[in-house]
Amino acid sequence: MSTGDTFNDIVRRFRDVAPAADFWSLRVVEERDDHLAVRRGVVQPPRTGLDLGVMVTVCADGGTGYAGTCDVTTSGLARAVAEALDWARCSAGRSVVDPRLVPRDPVRGAYASRVTEPWEGTSLRDKVDVLRAQCERLKCDDRIVDWSAALWRTTTISLLVTSTGSEIEQSFDVLLPMLSVTAAAGSESQTRSLGDHAGRQGGLEVMAAVGFTTAAPRLAAEALELLSAPDCPEGTMDLLLAPDQMVLQVHESIGHPLELDRILGDERNYAGTSFVTPDMFGTYRYGSELLNVTFDPTRAAEIASYAYDDEGTRAERTHLIRDGILLRPLGGALSQARSGLAGVANARAASWNRPPIDRMANLNLEPGTSSLHDMIRAVERGVYMETNCSWSIDDSRNKFQFGCERGRVIENGELKTVVKKPNYRGVSASFWRSLAMVGAPDTVETLGTAFCGKGEPNQVIRVGHAVPPCLFRGVEVFGGA
């Protein structure tokens, strides 16, 4: 039976037991994961996962209740409806916002990732052979002690139907190619990688798009070079960040602080609050005039693209920060009703067994006009850093310390010595105001992570970032573990 037939059968059974309530929704989600890896030349056992379930949401008498189940029989759906209805009645009069104030306009639509080379179109043997070949290219020296190549593919299909007449079907194909190589000599070891931030929507064509098929020799050579490299210098100096580090910088010090439910206090006992307050929107200078940040789930190929969020709000490209001024938070329909602030379509759930909460999707730093060469030439003393390897940020998403895999000293406008263990620290509320140059459109890299965690119970979700390299002035830089 096809997924479409299965989903339609579930919806028909649900309508037979749907509650008499102010509002209800049914979100059906099926997800398949395939993971292939070759490590140290040895093929690892292939892993495949298949998951199917539903989330029932019921609003009644001013309360909201949720119930998830993988029992999609009529009796299983009836139990979920009863449970959600009970929770709605228990929460009536105790919620921070009356759900009847949330707009529920009917929406009908669909979305599907663009796929050029389908996963199923290439045999398992051929996919493993691709990984074997990359592994062989990583193992180029006896000092290479660990090396691996992997592919993680996820296909997700969701269907949202509501009592107000919405019906939205979306399908997402995501590929995360990963390479990692570790070199060691004596007590020193160094790692270079491609992977944690290289995910995109699409098929096997993503491998070439993110450089998976060409990166192995460079990564191996750089890991070996780092073995004898000096530690990163220490001091206050200019900092040039490559796109694969800008991903983390945008994610942690812009994305998480702007989540509206966090600003309103929902995460404070788990992952912290935010230094941003509701009164800042419209007036607060978040960064220099070069800082322009957009929320854009409509961008093709980015890992978190979609047409509608998990509450049925249509996705649109929206400026959150324009010319350095903070304009809008990352808040879905519920948080918007709660706060009175305009938000975006970012109510997202990790799977069928979680309700939607405010999440980043594609959060992009818009390009400027500078070439990488121009930015290097503009530095008298500084460091160029690539590829995040460590991060720490306080519980208000303000003070941070980040480390990278590789650095290069910049002196008098020229790239000089390669340095290991480069780190920097700063404060979100002032760091972005030191932004001095932003890479031009041809320097932008479309990247993303599949591992953004938030919420109680926890939800690990995919987030995209299209970012250029950026130059910051007067940053505290240091070396270390």
C-alpha positions in Angstrom: 0.0 0.0 0.0 1.4 3.4 -0.9 2.0 6.2 1.7 -0.8 8.2 0.1 -3.3 5.4 0.6 -2.2 4.8 4.1 -2.5 8.5 5.0 -5.9 8.7 3.4 -7.1 5.7 5.4 -5.8 7.2 8.6 -7.7 10.4 7.9 -10.9 8.6 7.1 -10.7 6.6 10.4 -9.9 9.8 12.3 -12.9 11.7 11.0 -15.1 8.9 12.3 -13.8 9.6 15.9 -13.1 13.3 15.6 -14.2 15.3 18.7 -16.8 18.0 18.9 -14.5 20.8 19.9 -13.6 24.4 19.1 -10.8 23.1 16.9 -8.9 19.9 16.1 -6.0 19.0 13.9 -4.5 15.7 12.8 -0.8 15.6 11.7 0.3 12.3 10.2 4.1 11.8 9.7 6.0 9.0 8.1 9.8 9.1 8.2 12.5 6.8 6.7 16.2 7.0 7.6 19.0 5.3 5.8 22.6 5.5 7.1 25.6 4.2 5.3 29.2 4.5 6.5 32.7 3.2 5.8 35.2 3.7 8.6 38.9 2.9 8.3 38.1 1.1 5.1 35.6 -1.2 6.7 31.9 -1.0 5.6 29.7 -0.5 8.7 26.4 -2.3 9.0 23.8 -0.3 7.0 21.0 1.1 9.2 17.4 1.8 8.1 14.6 3.1 10.2 10.9 3.5 9.5 8.5 5.5 11.7 4.8 6.3 11.3 2.5 8.0 13.8 0.1 10.9 14.3 -0.3 13.9 16.6 -3.8 14.9 17.6 -4.4 18.5 18.8 -7.7 19.5 20.4 -8.8 23.0 21.5 -11.8 23.0 23.7 -13.3 25.5 26.3 -10.2 27.7 26.1 -7.7 24.9 26.6 -5.4 22.9 24.4 -4.5 19.2 24.5 -2.1 17.0 22.6 -1.8 13.2 22.1 0.5 11.3 19.9 0.2 7.7 18.9 1.7 5.1 16.5 -1.5 3.1 16.8 -3.4 4.4 13.8 -6.3 1.9 14.0 -9.7 3.4 14.7 -9.5 2.4 18.4 -6.0 3.9 18.7 -7.1 7.2 17.1 -10.1 7.3 19.4 -7.9 6.9 22.5 -5.7 9.7 21.3 -8.7 11.9 20.7 -10.0 11.2 24.2 -6.6 11.9 25.8 -6.1 15.2 23.9 -9.7 16.3 24.8 -9.0 15.5 28.5 -5.8 17.6 28.4 -7.6 20.4 26.7 -10.3 20.5 29.4 -7.7 20.3 32.2 -5.7 23.2 30.7 -8.8 25.4 30.2 -8.4 28.6 32.1 -4.8 27.8 33.0 -3.1 28.6 29.7 -1.0 31.7 29.0 -3.2 32.4 26.0 -6.7 31.4 25.0 -6.3 29.1 21.9 -9.5 30.6 20.5 -7.5 33.8 19.8 -5.2 32.0 17.4 -6.3 32.4 13.7 -7.2 29.1 12.1 -7.9 30.1 8.4 -8.3 27.1 6.1 -5.3 26.4 3.9 -4.8 23.8 1.2 -1.4 23.2 -0.4 1.6 20.9 -0.9 5.4 20.9 -1.0 8.1 18.5 -2.2 11.9 18.7 -2.2 13.5 19.0 -5.5 15.4 15.7 -6.2 17.6 15.2 -9.3 19.3 11.9 -8.4 17.0 9.8 -6.2 18.5 7.7 -3.5 16.6 4.6 -4.8 18.1 5.2 -8.3 21.5 4.1 -7.2 22.2 0.6 -5.9 23.4 0.0 -2.4 26.7 -1.4 -3.8 27.3 1.7 -5.8 26.6 4.0 -2.9 29.0 2.0 -0.7 31.6 2.1 -3.5 31.4 5.9 -3.4 32.1 5.9 0.3 35.0 3.4 -0.1 36.6 5.7 -2.7 36.4 8.7 -0.4 37.8 6.7 2.5 40.8 5.6 0.4 41.5 9.2 -0.5 41.5 10.2 3.2 44.0 7.5 4.1 47.0 9.0 2.4 49.6 8.8 5.2 50.6 6.5 8.0 49.8 9.4 10.5 46.2 9.2 9.5 44.7 7.1 12.4 41.0 7.5 11.8 39.0 8.2 8.7 35.4 7.8 7.6 32.9 8.7 5.0 29.1 8.4 5.5 25.7 9.3 4.0 22.6 9.9 6.1 19.4 10.2 4.0 16.0 11.0 5.5 12.6 11.1 3.7 9.7 12.6 5.6 6.1 12.8 4.4 3.5 14.7 6.5 -0.2 15.4 6.1 -2.0 18.1 8.2 -5.8 18.2 8.3 -7.9 20.4 10.5 -11.5 20.9 11.5 -11.5 24.3 9.7 -10.8 22.7 6.3 -7.0 22.8 6.0 -5.2 20.0 4.2 -1.5 20.3 3.6 0.8 17.5 2.3 4.6 18.0 2.3 7.5 15.7 1.5 11.1 16.3 2.4 14.2 14.5 1.1 17.4 15.4 3.0 20.9 14.2 2.4 23.8 14.7 4.9 27.2 13.6 3.5 30.0 13.4 6.1 33.8 13.1 5.9 36.1 13.0 8.9 39.9 12.4 9.1 42.1 12.4 12.2 45.9 12.6 12.1 48.2 11.9 15.0 51.9 12.1 15.9 53.1 11.5 19.4 50.6 13.0 21.8 49.2 15.4 19.2 46.1 14.7 17.2 44.1 16.9 14.8 40.8 16.4 13.0 39.4 18.0 9.8 35.8 17.3 8.8 33.0 18.0 6.4 29.5 17.0 7.5 27.7 18.4 10.5 26.7 21.5 8.6 26.7 20.1 5.0 23.1 18.9 4.8 20.7 19.9 2.1 17.4 18.9 0.7 17.7 16.8 -2.5 19.0 13.5 -3.6 22.5 12.2 -4.3 23.3 15.3 -6.2 23.9 17.0 -2.8 27.2 15.2 -2.6 28.8 17.2 -5.4 27.0 20.4 -4.3 28.6 20.4 -0.9 32.0 19.3 -2.1 31.9 15.8 -0.7 33.4 14.2 -3.8 36.4 16.5 -3.9 37.2 17.4 -0.3 39.0 14.3 0.9 42.5 15.1 -0.2 42.3 18.7 1.1 41.0 17.6 4.5 43.6 14.9 4.9 46.4 17.3 4.0 45.1 19.9 6.4 44.8 17.5 9.3 48.5 16.5 8.7 49.5 20.1 8.4 47.9 21.0 11.8 50.0 18.4 13.6 53.1 20.7 13.4 51.2 24.0 13.4 51.6 26.4 16.3 48.8 27.3 18.6 46.5 30.2 17.6 47.9 33.6 18.9 46.2 35.3 21.7 44.9 38.9 21.9 42.3 41.3 20.6 42.4 41.4 16.8 40.3 41.1 13.7 38.4 37.9 13.1 37.5 36.5 9.6 35.0 33.6 9.8 34.5 31.1 7.0 30.9 30.1 6.1 31.2 26.8 7.9 31.8 28.7 11.1 29.4 31.5 10.4 26.7 28.8 10.4 27.3 28.2 14.1 27.6 32.0 14.8 24.3 32.8 13.3 22.6 29.8 14.8 23.6 30.3 18.4 23.8 34.1 18.7 21.0 35.2 16.4 18.7 32.2 15.8 18.2 30.9 19.4 18.0 34.4 21.0 15.2 35.4 18.6 12.9 32.4 19.3 9.8 34.1 20.7 8.8 31.3 23.1 12.3 31.5 24.6 12.0 35.3 24.9 8.6 34.7 26.7 10.3 32.4 29.2 9.3 28.9 28.0 12.9 27.5 27.9 14.3 29.0 31.0 14.3 25.8 33.1 15.9 23.8 30.3 17.9 25.5 27.6 17.8 29.1 29.0 16.1 32.3 28.1 17.3 35.2 25.8 19.0 38.5 26.3 16.4 39.8 23.8 13.2 41.3 25.3 9.9 42.1 23.6 10.4 45.9 23.7 13.5 45.6 21.6 11.7 44.8 18.3 11.7 47.8 15.9 14.4 49.8 17.6 17.2 47.7 19.0 20.6 47.8 17.1 21.5 44.1 17.0 24.5 44.7 14.7 26.2 47.0 12.3 24.4 48.4 9.3 25.9 45.4 7.3 23.8 42.9 9.2 20.8 41.7 7.3 19.2 38.4 8.4 16.2 36.7 6.8 13.9 33.8 7.7 13.3 32.0 4.4 11.8 28.5 4.3 11.0 29.1 0.6 14.7 28.9 -0.5 15.1 25.8 -2.7 17.5 23.1 -1.6 18.2 24.5 1.9 17.8 21.8 4.6 14.7 23.3 6.3 12.7 24.5 3.3 8.9 24.1 3.4 5.7 25.7 2.2 3.8 25.6 5.5 4.8 25.2 9.1 3.3 22.4 11.2 0.4 24.5 12.3 -0.5 25.3 8.7 0.9 28.9 8.4 2.2 29.7 5.0 5.9 30.3 4.8 7.3 33.5 3.5 10.7 35.2 3.3 10.9 37.8 6.0 13.6 40.1 7.3 14.3 39.6 11.0 17.1 42.1 11.1 17.5 44.9 8.5 20.5 47.2 8.4 21.4 46.0 11.9 18.0 46.9 13.4 16.0 44.1 15.1 12.5 43.9 13.4 10.8 40.6 14.1 11.1 37.5 16.3 11.0 33.8 15.4 7.5 33.2 16.7 4.7 31.0 15.3 0.9 31.7 15.5 0.5 30.8 19.2 3.4 32.9 20.3 2.2 35.8 18.2 -1.2 35.7 19.8 0.4 35.4 23.2 2.8 38.4 22.7 1.0 40.7 20.3 4.2 40.7 18.1 4.3 39.8 14.4 6.2 36.6 13.8 6.8 34.0 11.1 5.7 30.5 10.0 8.1 28.6 12.3 5.9 26.4 14.5 7.7 23.1 13.9 7.8 19.6 15.4 10.6 17.1 15.2 8.2 14.2 14.5 4.6 12.9 15.0 5.2 12.5 18.8 5.9 16.2 19.5 3.7 19.3 19.3 5.0 22.3 17.3 7.1 24.9 19.1 9.0 28.0 17.8 12.0 26.9 15.9 14.5 28.3 13.4 14.1 27.0 9.8 16.2 28.6 7.1 17.9 31.5 8.9 20.2 33.3 6.4 22.7 36.1 6.6 22.2 38.1 3.5 25.3 38.8 1.4 27.2 42.0 1.2 29.6 43.3 -1.5 33.1 42.1 -0.4 35.2 39.3 -1.9 37.2 37.0 0.4 40.3 38.6 -1.0 39.1 42.1 -0.2 38.4 41.0 3.4 41.8 39.5 3.9 43.4 42.6 2.4 41.5 44.7 4.9 43.1 43.0 7.9 46.4 44.3 9.5 46.4 41.6 12.2 43.9 38.9 12.7 43.0 35.2 12.2 40.9 33.4 9.6 38.9 30.5 11.2 37.2 27.5 9.5 34.9 24.7 10.6 33.4 24.7 14.1 34.5 22.1 16.5 33.3 23.4 19.9 30.7 25.8 21.2 29.6 27.2 24.5 27.0 30.0 25.2 25.3 31.1 28.4 21.7 30.6 29.3 20.6 33.9 27.9 22.3 33.2 24.5 24.6 36.2 25.1 28.1 35.4 26.2 29.7 32.8 24.0 33.0 31.0 23.3 33.5 29.1 20.0 36.4 26.9 18.7 37.4 25.9 15.2 39.3 23.1 13.5 41.7 25.3 11.6 43.0 28.9 11.5 45.4 31.1 9.5 47.1 34.1 10.8 46.5 37.3 8.7 49.2 39.9 8.7 49.2 43.1 6.7 46.5 41.9 4.3 48.0 38.4 3.6 47.3 34.9 4.8 50.3 33.6 6.7 50.9 30.7 9.1 48.4 27.9 9.7 47.5 27.7 13.4 45.8 25.0 15.4 43.1 25.2 18.1 41.8 28.7 17.2 39.1 30.0 19.6 37.3 33.3 20.1 34.8 34.7 22.5 32.4 37.6 22.6 28.9 38.9 23.7 26.1 38.6 21.2 24.7 42.0 22.2 27.9 43.7 21.0 29.7 41.2 18.8 27.5 41.8 15.7 28.1 45.5 16.0 31.7 44.8 15.1 30.7 43.4 11.8 32.9 45.3 9.3 32.6 43.4 6.0 30.2 40.8 4.5 31.0 38.4 1.6 29.4 39.0 -1.8 26.7 36.6 -3.2 29.3 34.4 -4.9 30.9 33.6 -1.4 27.6 32.4 0.1 27.5 28.7 1.1 24.2 26.9 1.6 24.7 24.8 4.8 22.6 23.4 7.6 22.5 21.1 10.6 20.3 18.2 11.4 20.9 18.3 15.1 19.4 21.4 16.7 17.9 20.6 20.0 15.3 22.4 22.0 12.1 21.9 24.1 10.7 19.6 26.8 10.4 16.9 25.8 13.4 17.4 23.6 13.1 17.9 19.9 16.0 17.5 17.5 15.3 19.3 14.3 16.9 20.4 11.0 17.9 24.0 10.5 19.4 25.7 7.4 21.8 28.6 7.1 23.0 30.3 3.9 25.9 32.4 4.9 28.9 34.3 3.5 32.3 34.8 5.2 32.3 37.8 7.5 34.9 40.1 9.0 34.7 41.3 12.6 36.9 44.0 14.3 38.4 43.8 17.7 37.5 40.3 18.8 39.1 38.4 21.7 41.0 35.5 20.1 43.0 32.7 21.8 44.4 29.3 21.4 43.7 26.2 23.5 42.3 22.8 23.7 
